[in-house]
Amino acid sequence: MRNGFSVLWLFLLISPLITLYGCFDLIGSSSKNNISLITDNSNEEPIEIFIPAKAAPVRIVGKKITQERLPFPVAKVERKPVVTATVETRVATSKRAESTNIGLSSVGDLQVGSSIDVVNSLFEKRRIYKVMVFDQRGRYDRVEIAAENGHTDYLILVPDCSSQPCKIKEIMVKSPRFSTARNFRVGNTLSQLMSLHNVGFLRWLDGNLVVESESDKLIFVLETRGIPKRWFNEMNINTLSGNTKIISIIVKG
C-alpha cells in the first residue's frame, strides 16, 4: 500500500516536467497564453496571438493562420512547408503610339477592306459601340469608337457583311487628332481645305453636304448650320463662306 502511494506521489511530481518537456515542440515561445508564432518566412517578425487556455489550437499553414480542433489538449503549432502559389505575372509593355495619319485607304491603324474585328485589339472595349442606323442607305449596323473620355465622337466604321468576317467598308473620321498627308484636320475650314487639297464639286451623300478630293480619294463633310437657305438653290462652292467648318473626313479606299 505504501509503495502504491509512493508511485502515485512520484507520478504527480514528474507530470509537470513531462508536460513542460512536451512544450519544447512549440514553434516560438509561450508566456501567459501569449504565443509567438514564427511564419515560414524567416525574414518576418513573429506574429503575437493571445490564445485562451480552452481555445482551439492554432495551426500555421504558410502565412495563413487557421484554427482546428486537435485530439490533444496542448496548443501545439505544426510547421508546414511553404506552398508558393503560382501567380500569373503580366509584363507591362509600353503602349505602342497610335498612328494618326489619314491615308488613301486607311486611318491610323485601320485599313479599309480588313476585318472589322481588328477594333477589339486596337481600342478599349469601353470605347467601342455597335449602333443600328436608319438613313438613305436603309437599316444597317455600324461600329462607333469614342474618344478616351468615352463619349466624344472619334471614328465611325461602316461594315460590309456580304461575306464573313465583316470587312471595313468605310471609315469616317470625327476627331481632329487625325490629319491628312497635307496636315488637314477635322475642324479646319473650307478655305483651308481648298488651299491644301484639290477639291471638286459639292454634292449630297447620305444626307451630308460633301466635297471630294479625287486625287486623294477623300470625302470632306461640311457643316450646314449657318449656311443661308437660298444658297442651296445654286450650291456653288465659290459662293459658300470660306469659314464653313469641315466636321468629318470619309475614307472609302
Secondary structure as GFF3:
##gff-version 3
##sequence-region A 1 253
A	DSSP	alpha_helix	2	22	.	.	.	ID=ss1
A	DSSP	three_ten_helix	23	25	.	.	.	ID=ss2
A	DSSP	beta_strand	30	31	.	.	.	ID=ss3
A	DSSP	beta_strand	34	37	.	.	.	ID=ss4
A	DSSP	beta_strand	47	50	.	.	.	ID=ss5
A	DSSP	beta_strand	58	61	.	.	.	ID=ss6
A	DSSP	beta_strand	64	67	.	.	.	ID=ss7
A	DSSP	beta_strand	101	102	.	.	.	ID=ss8
A	DSSP	beta_strand	106	107	.	.	.	ID=ss9
A	DSSP	beta_strand	110	111	.	.	.	ID=ss10
A	DSSP	three_ten_helix	116	118	.	.	.	ID=ss11
A	DSSP	alpha_helix	119	122	.	.	.	ID=ss12
A	DSSP	three_ten_helix	125	127	.	.	.	ID=ss13
A	DSSP	beta_strand	128	135	.	.	.	ID=ss14
A	DSSP	beta_strand	138	146	.	.	.	ID=ss15
A	DSSP	beta_strand	153	160	.	.	.	ID=ss16
A	DSSP	beta_strand	167	173	.	.	.	ID=ss17
A	DSSP	beta_strand	179	180	.	.	.	ID=ss18
A	DSSP	alpha_helix	190	196	.	.	.	ID=ss19
A	DSSP	beta_strand	202	205	.	.	.	ID=ss20
A	DSSP	beta_strand	208	213	.	.	.	ID=ss21
A	DSSP	beta_strand	218	222	.	.	.	ID=ss22
A	DSSP	three_ten_helix	229	233	.	.	.	ID=ss23
A	DSSP	three_ten_helix	237	239	.	.	.	ID=ss24
A	DSSP	beta_strand	246	251	.	.	.	ID=ss25
###
